[in-house]
Amino acid sequence: MIAGYSNESSHSPMLEPLLRTIARALQDALQFREDWIRHSRHTGPDFASRARRAIEQARLLRTSAMDAEDYYRLGLHRTDMSFADKRRFIGKYRSARYYQRINPLQYEVFGHDKVLMHLLALQLGVPMAPVLASTAGPGDPVIGEHLAGLNALREFLLRPASQSLFLKPCTGTLGLDTLALGERLADSRSWRRIPGRGSIDLEEVVAHCMDANGRMRRFLVQPRLAPHPALARIVPEVLHTVRVGTLFEGGRVHVLGAALRMGAGTRPTDNAMDPGGISIPFDLHTGVLGEGLEVADGVARRRPDHPVTHHPFAGSVLPYWREALDTAEAAARGFSFIPWLSWDVGICESGPVITEFNTRSRWTSVQAATGKGLLAGKLGEVLSAHAGIGASGLRHS
């Protein structure tokens, strides 16, 4: 049985679930209003289509935590899919409701702080992408060399070996505010900015690591990992990752789904939900890539090539696909006390490497790519024991 987390107080076993149900119903009502606006953008003056979609999506909000953004990104507005199939997809709306039914709440901090994430993995013997240094103030956790101030960061960056680096915010999400440096340029105080052909100098890097008040923010400093050559032909210079969902239950790891993610190639990361990005499914038994799913103007579309480079990929084999899945499964066994996780596994020339894991992942890219809802399998079976708006917030079964 999965170790879950319960919020319920023993003092009021009947009253608290009732109050929670009422509060959540009010939250849902506010979300309906926000979702109606998004439906208006996608349907224009066609009120009948807008009403049909809004009613269907409102039902999915209650069954599967599906807000309007996910509804369109997952292509659930299509009329050729049954409602029974649509309700098997899981959305991000108030995801704490259902995650806390499986993952113990006390471990969520490791998904929010990347220094703690790496320290925990190190303690458990789960290999992740190496960390050279971390910027940190007094009392902040540190991994690698401690860069305690802006001058320490400057000194680190001016070392001859400080090139081909990747700077990642310790508490960031969706690849925001990451920075990739290439080779050092002739003036020895600037680098090639990756991706692209521009440059960035020392003080620009330092400024990137400061907040609006001039204080140093917390960053990981890592070696920049180059993409596998086969994938670099599609989108160069940016590391592409496979997102793998795992669930540890009954003494074994269940792979919930996996997809290759590629960005537009304009940022240092591979956010597939960005304009120009794409999520690509692959056969979990052969590694063969299928048609990818691009989200353009908030709506999902299938295509066999990359939206920006137009390089075809459908039908080719993902390098190290088996090793990437094995890496995620082995890590999930090490983290069995956090049963439900997603793993971002970078595909490098030398093999797969875990770049990070997520304790409360968004599953848009995996479900969009595969065209299958995660609630159709083992995850739905486990969550069905917690069905109802007063519990997980889901009524998918």
Phi, psi and omega per residue, in radians:
M1 nan 2.439 -3.122
I2 -1.313 2.370 3.057
A3 -1.261 1.998 -3.092
G4 -1.871 -3.124 3.123
Y5 -2.169 2.319 3.112
S6 -2.097 2.387 -3.098
N7 -1.636 -0.138 -2.902
E8 -1.348 2.454 -3.131
S9 -1.571 2.489 3.098
S10 -1.325 -0.221 -3.087
H11 -1.307 -0.593 -3.094
S12 -2.352 1.241 -3.022
P13 -1.102 -0.412 -3.131
M14 -1.746 -0.665 -3.050
L15 -1.254 -0.747 -3.045
E16 -1.099 -0.794 3.072
P17 -1.038 -0.622 3.113
L18 -1.142 -0.808 3.130
L19 -1.122 -0.664 3.114
R20 -1.126 -0.717 3.124
T21 -1.091 -0.750 3.130
I22 -1.125 -0.796 -3.127
A23 -1.082 -0.720 -3.122
R24 -1.228 -0.590 3.074
A25 -1.110 -0.683 3.087
L26 -1.160 -0.717 3.079
Q27 -1.056 -0.740 3.128
D28 -1.090 -0.690 3.141
A29 -1.082 -0.699 3.080
L30 -1.148 -0.637 3.127
Q31 -1.187 -0.631 3.113
F32 -0.978 -0.721 -3.127
R33 -1.130 -0.775 3.118
E34 -1.117 -0.696 -3.134
D35 -1.172 -0.605 3.124
W36 -1.021 -0.672 3.122
I37 -1.105 -0.746 3.123
R38 -1.156 -0.675 3.086
H39 -1.077 -0.636 3.138
S40 -1.087 -0.654 3.133
R41 -1.124 -0.627 -3.037
H42 -1.538 -0.339 -3.088
T43 -1.930 -0.245 3.138
G44 1.085 -2.391 -3.066
P45 -1.370 -0.053 -3.097
D46 -1.339 1.534 -3.042
F47 -1.153 -0.610 -3.103
A48 -1.114 -0.789 3.103
S49 -1.130 -0.709 -3.135
R50 -1.075 -0.804 -3.121
A51 -1.131 -0.743 3.141
R52 -1.061 -0.820 -3.115
R53 -1.168 -0.730 -3.108
A54 -1.101 -0.708 3.131
I55 -1.158 -0.782 3.137
E56 -1.099 -0.787 -3.116
Q57 -1.179 -0.595 3.076
A58 -1.109 -0.642 3.059
R59 -1.143 -0.712 3.129
L60 -1.201 -0.487 3.061
L61 -1.076 -0.692 -3.109
R62 -1.387 -0.548 -3.102
T63 -1.548 -0.587 -2.897
S64 -2.442 0.276 3.103
A65 1.020 0.675 -3.018
M66 -1.767 1.822 3.040
D67 -1.430 3.056 -3.033
A68 -1.175 -0.579 3.115
E69 -1.059 -0.844 3.108
D70 -1.153 -0.615 -3.139
Y71 -0.956 -0.768 -3.135
Y72 -1.437 -0.670 3.136
R73 -1.104 -0.536 3.121
L74 -1.582 -0.005 3.108
G75 1.264 0.454 -3.079
L76 -1.411 -0.045 3.056
H77 -1.358 -0.149 -3.137
R78 -1.094 2.556 -3.130
T79 -1.633 -0.111 -3.120
D80 -1.620 0.168 3.098
M81 -2.041 2.369 -3.107
S82 -1.272 2.726 3.102
F83 -1.129 -0.570 3.115
A84 -1.069 -0.675 3.099
D85 -1.271 -0.667 -3.127
K86 -1.110 -0.636 -3.082
R87 -1.284 -0.117 3.071
R88 -1.437 -0.199 3.059
F89 -1.445 2.536 3.135
I90 -1.958 2.346 -3.122
G91 -1.760 -3.105 -3.075
K92 -1.711 -0.061 -3.037
Y93 -1.054 2.094 3.128
R94 0.777 0.956 -3.021
S95 -1.116 -0.364 3.113
A96 -1.008 -0.527 -3.123
R97 -0.980 -0.840 -3.054
Y98 -1.576 -0.555 3.109
Y99 -1.075 -0.675 -3.083
Q100 -1.227 -0.189 3.057
R101 -1.412 -0.230 -3.117
I102 -2.107 -0.862 -3.081
N103 -1.626 2.227 3.057
P104 -1.010 2.306 -3.006
L105 -1.076 -0.560 -3.035
Q106 -1.137 -0.291 -3.126
Y107 -1.631 -0.040 -3.075
E108 -1.121 -0.472 -3.134
V109 -1.024 -0.514 -3.121
F110 -1.236 -0.392 3.053
G111 -1.442 -0.324 -3.094
H112 -1.679 -0.424 -3.103
D113 -2.076 1.965 -3.012
K114 -1.253 -0.406 3.036
V115 -1.175 -0.840 3.101
L116 -1.083 -0.622 3.095
M117 -1.012 -0.869 -3.121
H118 -1.202 -0.656 3.129
L119 -1.122 -0.713 3.113
L120 -1.138 -0.784 3.122
A121 -1.057 -0.709 3.114
L122 -1.081 -0.749 3.136
Q123 -1.113 -0.611 -3.101
L124 -1.521 -0.098 -3.120
G125 1.321 0.429 3.096
V126 -1.686 1.972 -3.076
P127 -1.228 2.384 3.060
M128 -2.308 3.040 3.104
A129 -0.978 2.384 -3.057
P130 -1.152 2.677 3.085
V131 -2.122 2.209 3.131
L132 -1.492 -0.720 -3.039
A133 -2.789 2.931 3.039
S134 -2.544 2.402 3.049
T135 -1.448 2.370 -3.070
A136 -2.794 2.496 3.054
G137 -1.605 -3.060 3.140
P138 -1.030 2.247 3.082
G139 1.498 -0.156 3.119
D140 -1.381 2.562 3.072
P141 -1.184 2.626 -3.047
V142 -2.343 2.509 2.940
I143 -2.376 2.503 -3.050
G144 1.285 -2.770 3.129
E145 -1.194 2.379 -3.111
H146 -1.509 1.995 3.057
L147 -1.744 1.705 -2.920
A148 -1.479 -0.116 3.141
G149 -2.859 3.093 -3.079
L150 -1.148 -0.608 3.103
N151 -1.180 -0.646 3.070
A152 -1.119 -0.648 3.085
L153 -1.138 -0.758 3.117
R154 -1.040 -0.813 -3.118
E155 -1.080 -0.707 3.111
F156 -1.086 -0.809 -3.075
L157 -1.183 -0.474 -3.104
L158 -1.441 -0.096 3.076
R159 -1.161 2.517 -3.121
P160 -0.978 -0.563 -3.102
A161 -1.376 -0.157 -3.050
S162 -1.448 1.369 3.016
Q163 -2.588 2.864 -3.006
S164 0.936 1.114 -3.087
L165 -2.049 2.763 3.084
F166 -2.262 2.134 3.140
L167 -1.894 2.161 -3.048
K168 -2.207 2.242 3.074
P169 -1.037 2.425 -3.096
C170 -1.201 -0.429 -3.109
T171 -2.138 0.348 -3.096
G172 -1.465 2.894 3.080
T173 -2.376 2.797 3.035
L174 1.022 0.414 3.103
G175 1.284 0.202 -3.098
L176 -1.249 2.459 3.056
D177 1.192 0.242 3.013
T178 -1.313 2.757 -3.101
L179 -2.514 2.278 3.122
A180 -2.060 2.236 3.111
L181 -1.918 2.382 3.073
G182 -1.646 -2.467 -3.130
E183 -1.254 2.659 3.100
R184 -1.261 2.461 -3.124
L185 -1.556 3.059 -2.964
A186 -1.063 -0.512 -3.103
D187 -1.327 -0.093 3.102
S188 1.149 0.043 3.124
R189 -2.138 0.266 3.106
S190 -2.585 2.870 -3.072
W191 -2.362 2.817 2.962
R192 -1.263 2.319 3.137
R193 -1.532 2.272 -3.061
I194 -2.043 2.363 -0.004
P195 -1.429 2.873 3.093
G196 1.968 -2.955 -3.066
R197 -2.021 0.135 -3.124
G198 -1.408 -3.117 3.122
S199 -2.295 2.856 3.102
I200 -2.494 2.337 -3.091
D201 -1.718 3.059 -3.039
L202 -0.960 -0.862 -3.066
E203 -1.206 -0.478 3.055
E204 -1.199 -0.676 3.091
V205 -1.129 -0.792 3.131
V206 -1.064 -0.772 3.131
A207 -1.075 -0.605 3.114
H208 -1.083 -0.520 -3.094
C209 -1.598 0.161 3.134
M210 -1.907 2.660 3.040
D211 -1.574 -3.079 -3.058
A212 -1.124 -0.347 3.137
N213 -1.701 0.157 3.101
G214 1.438 0.173 3.112
R215 -1.594 2.603 -3.140
M216 -1.247 2.308 3.044
R217 -1.572 2.897 -3.121
R218 -1.534 2.177 3.133
F219 -2.348 2.584 2.848
L220 -1.551 2.472 3.022
V221 -2.015 2.045 -3.046
Q222 -2.221 2.768 2.948
P223 -1.104 2.423 3.092
R224 -1.298 2.208 3.141
L225 -1.643 2.147 -3.123
A226 -1.446 2.581 3.135
P227 -1.263 2.747 3.031
H228 -1.005 2.419 -3.089
P229 -0.929 -0.634 -3.138
A230 -1.135 -0.602 3.124
L231 -1.481 -0.498 3.092
A232 -1.150 -0.399 3.068
R233 -1.203 -0.431 3.116
I234 -1.467 -0.933 3.059
V235 -2.390 1.966 -3.061
P236 -1.366 2.756 2.894
E237 1.273 -0.323 -3.106
V238 -1.807 2.286 3.102
L239 -1.204 2.229 3.124
H240 -1.725 2.424 -3.079
T241 -2.098 2.671 2.961
V242 -1.750 2.142 3.029
R243 -1.568 2.159 -3.125
V244 -2.084 2.197 3.060
G245 -1.667 2.310 3.128
T246 -2.271 2.634 3.058
L247 -2.372 2.094 3.094
F248 -1.624 2.000 -3.075
E249 -2.669 2.395 3.123
G250 1.163 0.487 3.103
G251 1.398 0.168 3.133
R252 -2.494 2.838 3.130
V253 -1.640 2.227 3.040
H254 -1.849 2.185 3.050
V255 -1.452 2.013 -3.070
L256 -1.394 -0.506 -3.114
G257 2.932 2.869 3.139
A258 -2.723 2.613 3.113
A259 -2.700 2.538 3.012
L260 -1.429 2.379 -3.113
R261 -2.058 2.325 3.086
M262 -2.309 2.329 3.079
G263 -1.503 -2.975 -3.135
A264 -1.353 -0.247 -3.088
G265 1.542 0.134 -3.138
T266 -1.779 -0.186 3.114
R267 -2.161 2.856 -3.094
P268 -1.256 -0.153 -3.094
T269 -2.080 3.088 -2.946
D270 -1.924 0.648 -3.095
N271 -1.080 1.859 -3.044
A272 -1.244 -0.312 -3.134
M273 -1.524 -0.092 3.050
D274 -1.204 2.714 3.012
P275 -0.969 2.254 -3.109
G276 1.573 -0.105 3.092
G277 -1.552 2.980 -3.105
I278 -2.714 2.496 3.036
S279 -1.846 2.333 -3.006
I280 -2.197 2.148 3.093
P281 -1.369 2.753 2.988
F282 -2.494 2.616 -3.133
D283 -1.177 2.168 -3.080
L284 -1.281 -0.043 3.098
H285 -1.930 -0.344 -3.099
T286 -2.207 -0.327 -3.105
G287 1.395 0.090 -3.113
V288 -1.287 2.271 -3.131
L289 -1.366 2.435 3.056
G290 -1.748 -2.916 3.044
E291 -1.224 2.427 -3.121
G292 -1.517 2.996 3.112
L293 -2.130 2.095 3.102
E294 -1.794 2.432 3.028
V295 -1.806 1.905 -3.138
A296 -2.057 2.195 -3.084
D297 0.963 0.600 3.075
G298 1.414 0.063 -3.083
V299 -2.122 2.410 -3.089
A300 -1.372 2.421 3.076
R301 -2.468 2.427 3.102
R302 -1.477 2.536 3.049
R303 -2.803 2.645 -3.086
P304 -1.608 -0.009 -3.088
D305 -2.357 3.009 -3.123
H306 -1.333 2.421 -3.060
P307 -1.114 -0.454 -3.085
V308 -1.779 -0.881 -3.091
T309 -1.483 -0.329 -3.128
H310 1.086 0.334 3.074
H311 -1.346 2.231 -3.120
P312 -1.288 2.619 3.098
F313 -2.403 -0.418 -3.073
A314 -1.016 2.277 3.135
G315 1.681 -0.276 3.090
S316 -1.474 2.919 -3.091
V317 -1.777 2.292 3.115
L318 -1.203 2.157 3.103
P319 -1.052 2.433 3.065
Y320 1.001 0.524 -3.080
W321 -1.091 -0.767 -3.133
R322 -1.147 -0.736 3.137
E323 -1.130 -0.621 3.120
A324 -1.116 -0.756 3.108
L325 -1.159 -0.741 3.130
D326 -1.087 -0.689 3.133
T327 -1.075 -0.788 3.137
A328 -1.154 -0.720 -3.140
E329 -1.126 -0.724 3.124
A330 -1.118 -0.719 3.114
A331 -1.124 -0.699 -3.137
A332 -1.106 -0.607 3.079
R333 -1.151 -0.678 3.091
G334 -1.152 -0.500 -3.120
F335 -1.834 0.578 -3.022
S336 -1.059 -0.356 3.124
F337 -1.331 -0.168 2.950
I338 -2.057 1.548 -2.888
P339 -1.078 -0.665 -2.978
W340 -1.939 1.936 -3.076
L341 -2.426 2.783 2.900
S342 -2.076 2.574 -3.093
W343 -2.155 2.273 3.033
D344 -1.743 1.957 -3.029
V345 -1.945 1.931 3.138
G346 -1.280 2.461 3.125
I347 -1.811 1.744 -3.131
C348 -1.774 2.989 3.121
E349 -1.109 -0.585 -3.097
S350 -1.501 -0.120 3.137
G351 2.367 -3.060 -3.110
P352 -1.427 2.617 3.071
V353 -2.529 2.348 3.117
I354 -1.308 2.150 3.106
T355 -1.607 -0.590 3.047
E356 -2.963 2.933 2.999
F357 -2.217 2.853 -3.086
N358 -2.270 2.267 3.100
T359 -1.539 -0.252 3.072
R360 -2.515 1.280 -3.028
S361 -1.354 2.689 2.863
R362 -1.584 2.365 -3.019
W363 -1.819 0.309 -3.077
T364 -1.044 -0.869 -3.028
S365 -1.123 -0.711 -3.117
V366 -1.205 -0.849 -3.119
Q367 -1.172 -0.661 3.134
A368 -1.118 -0.753 -3.102
A369 -1.166 -0.818 -3.051
T370 -1.403 -0.385 -3.089
G371 1.271 0.283 -3.113
K372 -2.191 2.399 3.101
G373 -1.402 2.418 -3.113
L374 -1.164 -0.378 -3.109
L375 -1.347 -0.050 3.138
A376 -1.358 -0.293 -3.044
G377 -2.013 -2.462 -3.047
K378 -1.034 -0.664 -3.138
L379 -1.067 -0.790 3.112
G380 -1.091 -0.646 3.116
E381 -1.093 -0.751 -3.128
V382 -1.217 -0.766 -3.094
L383 -1.259 -0.368 -3.115
S384 -1.092 -0.393 3.099
A385 -1.260 -0.217 -3.112
H386 -2.095 0.482 -3.053
A387 -1.186 2.644 3.071
G388 2.080 2.553 -3.068
I389 -1.115 -0.464 3.118
G390 -1.425 -0.109 -3.141
A391 -2.032 -1.737 -3.106
S392 -1.384 -0.274 -3.038
G393 1.469 0.018 -3.091
L394 -1.905 2.532 3.030
R395 -2.397 0.878 -3.005
H396 -1.387 -0.368 -3.043
S397 -1.621 nan nan
